[in-house]
Amino acid sequence: MVATPEKLHSTHEQLPSQRRVAVLLMGYGEVESYEDFANYNEQALNLLTAKFAPVPTWVYPPLAKLLALFDRHEWGHQHHDFISPHNAIFEKQRAGIEKDLQAKWGEGVQVFKAFNFCAPFLPKQVLAEIKSQGFDKILIYPLLVVDSIFTSGIAIEQVNNALSEMAQGDEHWVKGLRYIPSFYNEPAYIDLMAHLVEDKITADLASAYLPSQIGIVLMNHGCPHKAKGFTSGITESQILYDLVRDKLIYRYPLISVGWLNHDTPLIEWTLPNAEQAAKNLIQLGAKAIVFMPIGFATENHETLLDVHHIIHALEKKHSDVNYVQMPCVNDHPEFLNMAAQWANAHINELLSEETVAVNPELAVAHHHHHHH
């Protein structure tokens, strides 16, 4: 197998750039060491909080350090130095999607991962790598169930900043660009969510509980109600919930949305939160509660730790209820296959359309009339 490195290397020369597309798969990324927490929090706060809270920027660094202490306590002391599996799962998603795409398009299509907040995979670092490998067509693909200013909005903001910094001379290196929005209403994803819940109930609960005694909490990412007119995610999350609920309600009548909120002061979040949702279903006679994350495609500390805390709190009050915590869709082969399929039409367009040379200097030309 000595030939492998040369073979990989030579594909760049063999394939003309017309036949190549770089897929930029974007995710949050989660820090895996405590030293990075304060820095991660500060970047996240800068990008996120600026969108919905009237917070002056000088607050960010001290606030980030304070949050890092909370994180240190939560992850370190309460969870025995928990390390998020998020990044490892995201890499499996990237590799699986690439494998499916290359089976159709060949090695000219490559999938690169970028994380909003984690070096060495920051968007500007990854875009530099894509450029250096000679790609000039990019498919921006935030692997996100729901579109919001806090998810894909940040992704685009970061990509735009990076591309602006990288622009040189009178012709931009990017000749083709496409974007894949969220998949909250994709029938294949909705069906998979419902099937996973049904399969879990059949395997673990159906023999001991009547269908009307099984409560299902479908968990969405919490959204602030006010976001300065940016898309905050509420509309798509609500539609996603309704679509999955419609698939299950005839067999399992006790279903509630449960929002996983970041409880921040002064900000009004979506209700009910997941804990309240479970309490509501218990009040209606649920003897078992299934927690299913539908608004997250990749496991993270919210889906793991927050739900773990919620179940722990519920067990104290309602110890006779059976609580089932389900994983995110993660690298489920069916999911990776559909995620690759959603990219096919866009890759086809990028490969078949005429390339357009963009001259960044033309964009500001009208400011310079007084020079002439």
Secondary structure by P-SEA (a helix, b strand, c coil): ccaaaaaaaacccccccccbbbbbcccccccccccaaaaaaaaaaaacccccccccccccaaaaaaaaaaaaaaacccccccccaaaaaaaaaaaaaaaaaaacccccbbbbbbbcccccccaaaaaaaaaaacccbbbbbccccccccccaaaaaaaaaaaaaaacccccccccbbbbbccccccaaaaaaaaaaaaaaaaaccccccccccbbbbbccccccccccccccaaaaaaaaaaaaaaaccccccbbbbbbbcccccccccccccaaaaaaaaaaacccbbbbbbcccccccccccaaaaaaaaaaaaacccbbbbbbbcccccaaaaaaaaaaaaaaaaaaacccbbbbcccccccccccccc
